[in-house]
Amino acid sequence: MPRTSDPKTNPQTGWTGVGQAWVLLSELISALAVWGGIGYGLDRWFHTWPVFFAIGMVVGYAGGAYLIYRRGFAPQSRPRKEEPRT
């Protein structure tokens, strides 16, 4: 059997889930950056450092954790069965 880097043809490679792991990590980091940035901007606008930044980081973490759960661990929806036509 020829060696290939395609995980579909060679499941013994150690890199099968690395792409998915990078997607999950980048979603968490981007959610924290976006919501933390929004909170930072609101703190600068209202001169209330670090109130909105902290709230933004918590919201960002919760949103990132939800995205990770939804993409990686949520039960997959089953395709609907088509009913016979009468």
C-alpha positions in Angstrom: 0.0 0.0 0.0 1.5 3.4 -1.0 1.9 5.9 1.8 -0.1 9.1 1.3 -0.8 12.1 3.5 -4.5 11.9 2.9 -6.2 10.9 6.2 -9.1 9.3 4.3 -6.9 6.7 2.7 -4.4 6.3 5.6 -6.1 6.5 9.0 -2.9 5.5 10.8 -1.4 9.0 10.4 -1.0 11.0 13.6 -2.3 14.2 12.1 -5.9 13.2 11.4 -7.6 15.6 13.8 -5.1 18.4 13.9 -7.0 20.6 11.4 -10.2 20.3 13.5 -8.2 21.2 16.6 -6.8 24.3 15.0 -10.3 25.4 13.9 -11.7 25.0 17.4 -8.7 26.8 19.0 -9.0 29.7 16.5 -12.7 30.0 17.1 -12.1 30.3 20.9 -9.3 32.9 20.4 -11.3 34.9 17.9 -14.4 35.0 20.1 -12.3 36.3 23.0 -10.5 38.9 20.8 -13.7 40.2 19.2 -15.8 40.5 22.4 -12.8 41.6 24.5 -12.1 44.3 21.8 -15.7 45.4 21.9 -15.5 45.7 25.7 -12.3 47.5 25.5 -13.8 50.0 23.1 -16.8 50.6 25.3 -14.5 51.1 28.3 -12.5 53.7 26.4 -15.7 55.4 25.3 -17.3 55.5 28.7 -14.1 55.8 30.8 -15.1 52.7 32.9 -11.9 50.5 32.7 -12.1 47.4 33.2 -15.9 46.8 33.5 -16.9 46.3 29.9 -13.6 44.6 29.0 -14.2 42.0 31.7 -17.8 41.5 30.6 -16.7 41.2 27.0 -14.1 38.6 27.9 -16.7 36.5 29.8 -19.2 36.8 26.9 -16.4 36.0 24.4 -15.3 32.9 26.4 -18.9 31.7 26.7 -19.5 32.3 22.9 -16.3 30.5 22.0 -17.1 27.6 24.3 -20.5 27.3 22.7 -19.0 27.3 19.2 -16.6 24.6 20.2 -19.4 22.5 21.7 -21.6 23.0 18.6 -18.9 22.2 16.1 -17.0 19.4 18.0 -19.3 17.8 20.5 -22.9 18.4 19.7 -24.9 15.4 18.5 -25.1 15.4 14.7 -28.6 15.9 13.3 -29.8 12.9 11.4 -31.0 13.3 7.8 -34.7 13.2 7.6 -36.3 10.1 6.0 -38.3 10.8 3.0 -41.8 9.5 3.3 -43.2 7.4 0.5 -45.4 9.3 -1.9 -48.9 8.1 -2.2 
